[in-house]
Amino acid sequence: MSELSKAFIEKARSLLVREYLPKIERCLDEITDEQVWQRPNKSSNSIANLILHLCGNIRQWIVSGVGQTKDTRQRQAEFDATEGLTRKELLEKMRATLNDVDAVLSQLSENDLLSSRSIQGYDVTVLEAVFHVTEHFSMRAGQIITLTKMLADKDMSFYSFPNGKATRNWR
């Protein structure tokens, strides 16, 4: 595998598991089980909806689409839910989904990246699917962070800047 292909796959894996997930974990530590289901208004999603949506999306695109397993996603149910799982259960679901995604990504070869898949009615390369999932996850994680800041009324302080250099403040 070329260094470029390897770097692309490793960066996607790192962002999903070692950057975005810990930030979402930290957010869930700052709110209650009731707040995780709270919607800012009727046209917005709760943090729980966003987590269910992320799990459905990344499973559909990577585990089913890239990994070529059966797609059982019920997309609308991710947004229709108004109660159910606790913060702990949501986090367990997200961790399990990311473990499955990471297992698929870890097995990709350079040839796989340019192979075609049909996912959600789109004809894409595996590289496009991985890129889509990574950017989509980032966007939804940002929404979770913003909602957490509003609900917890606090700065999440993901970074500190001793001596002007950014230092991570998460697990």
C-alpha positions as CSV (number, residue, x, y, z in Angstrom):
1,M,0.0,0.0,0.0
2,S,1.3,3.5,-0.8
3,E,2.2,5.8,2.0
4,L,-0.6,8.2,0.8
5,S,-3.3,5.5,0.9
6,K,-2.1,4.3,4.3
7,A,-2.0,7.9,5.6
8,F,-5.5,8.6,4.4
9,I,-7.0,5.5,6.1
10,E,-5.0,6.0,9.3
11,K,-6.1,9.7,9.5
12,A,-9.8,8.8,9.1
13,R,-9.5,6.1,11.8
14,S,-7.7,8.5,14.1
15,L,-10.2,11.3,13.6
16,L,-13.2,9.1,14.3
17,V,-11.9,7.1,17.2
18,R,-9.3,9.3,18.9
19,E,-10.6,12.8,18.3
20,Y,-14.4,12.9,17.6
21,L,-15.4,10.1,20.0
22,P,-13.6,11.5,23.0
23,K,-15.2,14.9,22.5
24,I,-18.7,13.3,22.4
25,E,-17.9,11.2,25.5
26,R,-16.9,14.4,27.3
27,C,-20.2,16.1,26.2
28,L,-22.2,13.2,27.5
29,D,-20.4,13.5,30.9
30,E,-21.7,17.1,31.2
31,I,-25.4,16.5,30.7
32,T,-28.1,14.4,32.2
33,D,-30.1,11.5,30.7
34,E,-33.1,13.9,30.3
35,Q,-31.0,16.6,28.6
36,V,-29.6,14.1,26.1
37,W,-33.1,13.9,24.6
38,Q,-34.0,17.6,24.9
39,R,-34.6,19.3,21.6
40,P,-34.0,23.0,21.3
41,N,-37.2,23.3,19.1
42,K,-39.5,21.1,17.0
43,S,-37.3,21.3,13.9
44,S,-34.1,20.4,15.7
45,N,-32.6,17.2,16.9
46,S,-31.6,16.2,20.4
47,I,-28.1,15.0,21.2
48,A,-29.5,11.4,21.4
49,N,-31.0,11.8,17.9
50,L,-27.6,13.0,16.5
51,I,-25.8,10.0,18.1
52,L,-28.4,7.5,16.7
53,H,-28.0,9.2,13.4
54,L,-24.2,9.0,13.4
55,C,-24.4,5.3,14.3
56,G,-26.8,4.7,11.5
57,N,-24.9,6.7,9.0
58,I,-21.4,5.3,9.6
59,R,-22.7,1.8,9.8
60,Q,-24.6,2.2,6.5
61,W,-21.7,3.8,4.7
62,I,-18.7,1.9,6.1
63,V,-19.9,-1.4,7.6
64,S,-22.6,-2.1,5.1
65,G,-21.5,-0.1,2.1
66,V,-17.7,-0.4,2.2
67,G,-17.7,-3.7,4.0
68,Q,-20.5,-5.1,1.8
69,T,-22.7,-6.5,4.5
70,K,-26.5,-6.2,4.7
71,D,-27.9,-2.7,5.3
72,T,-30.6,-2.7,8.0
73,R,-30.7,1.0,8.7
74,Q,-34.0,2.6,9.6
75,R,-32.9,6.3,9.0
76,Q,-36.2,8.0,10.0
77,A,-36.3,6.2,13.3
78,E,-33.0,7.9,14.3
79,F,-34.8,11.3,14.1
80,D,-38.2,10.2,15.3
81,A,-37.1,8.9,18.7
82,T,-37.9,11.2,21.6
83,E,-36.8,9.0,24.5
84,G,-35.2,5.6,25.2
85,L,-31.5,5.0,25.6
86,T,-29.5,6.5,28.5
87,R,-26.3,8.5,27.9
88,K,-24.4,5.4,28.9
89,E,-26.3,3.2,26.4
90,L,-25.9,5.7,23.6
91,L,-22.2,5.8,24.2
92,E,-22.0,2.0,24.2
93,K,-23.9,2.0,20.9
94,M,-21.5,4.6,19.4
95,R,-18.4,2.8,20.7
96,A,-19.6,-0.6,19.3
97,T,-20.4,1.0,15.9
98,L,-17.1,2.7,15.7
99,N,-15.3,-0.6,16.6
100,D,-17.1,-2.2,13.6
101,V,-16.2,0.8,11.4
102,D,-12.6,0.7,12.5
103,A,-12.4,-3.0,11.8
104,V,-13.6,-2.4,8.2
105,L,-11.2,0.5,7.7
106,S,-8.2,-1.4,9.1
107,Q,-8.7,-4.1,6.4
108,L,-8.8,-1.7,3.4
109,S,-6.2,-2.0,0.7
110,E,-5.0,0.6,-1.8
111,N,-7.1,-1.1,-4.5
112,D,-10.1,-1.0,-2.3
113,L,-10.0,2.8,-2.1
114,L,-10.7,3.2,-5.8
115,S,-13.3,0.4,-6.0
116,S,-17.0,1.4,-6.5
117,R,-19.9,0.9,-4.1
118,S,-23.5,1.9,-4.2
119,I,-24.4,3.5,-0.9
120,Q,-27.7,5.3,-0.2
121,G,-28.4,5.3,-3.9
122,Y,-25.0,7.0,-4.7
123,D,-22.3,5.4,-6.8
124,V,-19.1,6.3,-4.9
125,T,-15.6,5.0,-4.5
126,V,-14.6,3.6,-1.1
127,L,-12.3,6.7,-0.8
128,E,-15.3,8.9,-1.2
129,A,-17.3,6.9,1.3
130,V,-14.6,7.2,3.9
131,F,-14.2,10.9,3.3
132,H,-17.9,11.5,3.5
133,V,-18.2,9.6,6.8
134,T,-15.3,11.5,8.3
135,E,-16.6,14.9,7.4
136,H,-20.2,14.1,8.3
137,F,-19.1,12.7,11.7
138,S,-17.2,15.9,12.3
139,M,-20.2,18.1,11.4
140,R,-22.5,16.2,13.7
141,A,-20.0,16.1,16.5
142,G,-19.8,19.9,16.3
143,Q,-23.6,20.0,16.7
144,I,-23.4,17.8,19.7
145,I,-20.7,20.0,21.2
146,T,-22.8,23.2,20.6
147,L,-25.9,21.6,22.1
148,T,-23.9,20.5,25.1
149,K,-22.5,24.0,25.6
150,M,-26.1,25.3,25.6
151,L,-27.5,22.7,27.9
152,A,-24.6,22.6,30.4
153,D,-23.9,26.3,30.1
154,K,-20.1,25.8,30.1
155,D,-17.1,25.9,27.8
156,M,-16.0,22.4,27.0
157,S,-12.3,23.5,27.1
158,F,-11.1,20.8,24.7
159,Y,-7.8,22.7,24.4
160,S,-5.6,24.8,26.6
161,F,-2.9,27.0,25.3
162,P,0.1,27.0,27.6
163,N,2.9,29.0,26.0
164,G,0.7,29.6,23.0
165,K,0.7,26.0,21.9
166,A,-2.6,24.1,21.7
167,T,-2.8,21.1,24.1
168,R,-5.6,18.6,24.0
169,N,-7.7,18.3,27.2
170,W,-9.5,15.1,26.5
171,R,-9.0,11.4,27.1
